[in-house]
Amino acid sequence: MTQLRVNGVAQQPVPDARSNGLTPERLRTIVESAHLNFLIGAGTSSAYFARLGNIELALTELADAEGSEFAKQRVRASIQAYFFDNVLVPNREIVDRDVSAEPVLTSYATFLRTLNRILLKRHSALHAKQANLFTTNVDMVFEVAMEQLGVDFSDGFSGKIRPRFDLGDFNTLRYRMGSRYEHRSEVPVFNLVKLHGSAAWKQETKPDGKREIYFDHGLTLVDHVEGLLSDARHYLLDVLLVPQPEGQGPTLRSVPDLLAEAEEESLADDAVAAVRDFAASYEQLGIVNPDKRKFATTVLNQTYYELIRRFANELEKENSVLFTHGFSFRDEHLRDLVLRAARMNPTLQVIVFCYSRADRIAYEELLPVAEVKNGNVQLVAPSEPVEGQEERHVTLDVLDSDYFEPIVRDKIPEFDQRIELDIRTPNTGPTDA
């Protein structure tokens, strides 16, 4: 095998690139000529945020279950407390750039820096220097990493003092102009579209009764909800199954089991009030509930469908590409939307990066590639490891180093052979005058 060197440094080949049909050359062609879209799921930042298990299934089952009104509210609040502790509270360390958050922030920033370089190198008059980052994550990692990196991005909020959510903020072209010659150049921009809301989204009711979403810089609502959760925690249920099944990740107790415990134990009035206060405050968070019911308020309902429509519109554009990472496709709405777009738009390319070979098997069941007539859905997974070595999982760092970063490196032709020349010149010494 010919050794590849870049700037004199030996490079490790991507072992499965050709078996997956996704060579650096092909990937470079795609990003140079397509509308760039990314769909990022919980798996991308799972190294920092705990895996949640079957929360969506449990909450959906609870909504249809029989039981007293307060028993169901208590079980729901208990599950939401588990979600709150593991997904929302850790954002405080993200915003404060705590040392514990540095690894995940560095991974995101490195990946974003590579994408920014890709956009800078695009010289197509047909495509703006923009990339759409769609994510179902409600954490603040993208925002903090982009601010730390200093790249331009639109997150749907306009204003400085009290940023208010405005869908018109997306897809805004930005330019830099030289002060001397007034030369104008387009600046790369990321459109960050948070399909399920964010820990920093705060719903407020105006005097006319209209509800709007504002950006909560200091996560003050999260702090408020955490205080009420502290008051109610003693009256909530332990939702995790004990002992946990091996190899399945976090598993919640069954809904009938939780409801039975909630019905058995009667609470004093002050305990009931504490549970209800936490539940009411939780509903003020600007996040989509992790269940099929999803929406606590009309404004979130409207915002969600507007963002979903934007996602669908991007996939319908000619010569678009959707890269997905960390997204399980268990969200039926988004899965059906992507498959429908792949069937209807033959110029769309959907490239799914699988964390492991086992994940590829799961994706093949959820995304029946053979049923997509255009053949434009591709699964990219690690190759089988060499005996004695571990599988190279496609983390965000690997996605950057093995796939996207190589296409923006300086290309230096590989030599066929090395010829060493030893040229000696005679030392004539000083000449006589």
Rosetta blueprint (number, residue, H / E / L):
1 M L
2 T L
3 Q L
4 L L
5 R E
6 V E
7 N L
8 G L
9 V E
10 A E
11 Q L
12 Q L
13 P L
14 V L
15 P L
16 D L
17 A L
18 R L
19 S L
20 N L
21 G L
22 L L
23 T L
24 P H
25 E H
26 R H
27 L H
28 R H
29 T H
30 I H
31 V H
32 E H
33 S H
34 A L
35 H E
36 L E
37 N E
38 F E
39 L E
40 I E
41 G L
42 A H
43 G H
44 T H
45 S H
46 S L
47 A L
48 Y L
49 F L
50 A L
51 R L
52 L L
53 G L
54 N L
55 I H
56 E H
57 L H
58 A H
59 L H
60 T H
61 E H
62 L H
63 A H
64 D H
65 A L
66 E L
67 G L
68 S L
69 E H
70 F H
71 A H
72 K H
73 Q H
74 R H
75 V H
76 R H
77 A H
78 S H
79 I H
80 Q H
81 A H
82 Y H
83 F H
84 F H
85 D H
86 N H
87 V H
88 L H
89 V L
90 P L
91 N H
92 R H
93 E H
94 I H
95 V H
96 D L
97 R L
98 D L
99 V H
100 S H
101 A H
102 E H
103 P H
104 V H
105 L H
106 T H
107 S H
108 Y H
109 A H
110 T H
111 F H
112 L H
113 R H
114 T H
115 L H
116 N H
117 R H
118 I H
119 L H
120 L H
121 K H
122 R L
123 H L
124 S L
125 A L
126 L L
127 H L
128 A L
129 K L
130 Q E
131 A E
132 N E
133 L E
134 F E
135 T E
136 T L
137 N L
138 V L
139 D L
140 M L
141 V H
142 F H
143 E H
144 V H
145 A H
146 M H
147 E H
148 Q H
149 L H
150 G L
151 V L
152 D E
153 F E
154 S E
155 D L
156 G L
157 F E
158 S E
159 G L
160 K L
161 I L
162 R L
163 P L
164 R E
165 F E
166 D L
167 L H
168 G H
169 D H
170 F L
171 N L
172 T L
173 L L
174 R L
175 Y E
176 R E
177 M E
178 G L
179 S L
180 R L
181 Y L
182 E L
183 H L
184 R E
185 S E
186 E E
187 V L
188 P L
189 V E
190 F E
191 N E
192 L E
193 V E
194 K E
195 L L
196 H L
197 G E
198 S E
199 A E
200 A E
201 W E
202 K E
203 Q E
204 E E
205 T E
206 K L
207 P L
208 D L
209 G L
210 K L
211 R E
212 E E
213 I E
214 Y E
215 F E
216 D L
217 H L
218 G L
219 L L
220 T H
221 L H
222 V H
223 D H
224 H H
225 V H
226 E H
227 G H
228 L H
229 L H
230 S H
231 D H
232 A H
233 R H
234 H H
235 Y H
236 L L
237 L L
238 D L
239 V L
240 L E
241 L L
242 V L
243 P L
244 Q L
245 P L
246 E L
247 G L
248 Q L
249 G L
250 P L
251 T L
252 L E
253 R L
254 S L
255 V H
256 P H
257 D H
258 L H
259 L H
260 A H
261 E H
262 A H
263 E H
264 E H
265 E L
266 S L
267 L L
268 A L
269 D H
270 D H
271 A H
272 V H
273 A H
274 A H
275 V H
276 R H
277 D H
278 F H
279 A H
280 A H
281 S H
282 Y H
283 E L
284 Q L
285 L E
286 G E
287 I E
288 V L
289 N L
290 P L
291 D L
292 K L
293 R L
294 K L
295 F L
296 A L
297 T L
298 T H
299 V H
300 L H
301 N H
302 Q H
303 T H
304 Y H
305 Y H
306 E H
307 L H
308 I H
309 R H
310 R H
311 F H
312 A H
313 N H
314 E H
315 L H
316 E H
317 K L
318 E L
319 N L
320 S E
321 V E
322 L E
323 F E
324 T E
325 H E
326 G L
327 F L
328 S L
329 F L
330 R L
331 D L
332 E H
333 H H
334 L H
335 R H
336 D H
337 L H
338 V H
339 L H
340 R H
341 A H
342 A H
343 R H
344 M H
345 N L
346 P L
347 T L
348 L L
349 Q E
350 V E
351 I E
352 V E
353 F E
354 C L
355 Y L
356 S L
357 R H
358 A H
359 D H
360 R H
361 I H
362 A H
363 Y H
364 E H
365 E H
366 L H
367 L L
368 P L
369 V H
370 A H
371 E H
372 V L
373 K L
374 N L
375 G L
376 N L
377 V E
378 Q E
379 L E
380 V E
381 A L
382 P L
383 S L
384 E L
385 P L
386 V L
387 E L
388 G L
389 Q L
390 E L
391 E L
392 R L
393 H L
394 V L
395 T L
396 L H
397 D H
398 V H
399 L H
400 D H
401 S H
402 D H
403 Y H
404 F H
405 E H
406 P H
407 I H
408 V H
409 R L
410 D L
411 K L
412 I L
413 P L
414 E L
415 F L
416 D L
417 Q L
418 R L
419 I L
420 E L
421 L L
422 D L
423 I L
424 R L
425 T L
426 P L
427 N L
428 T L
429 G L
430 P L
431 T L
432 D L
433 A L
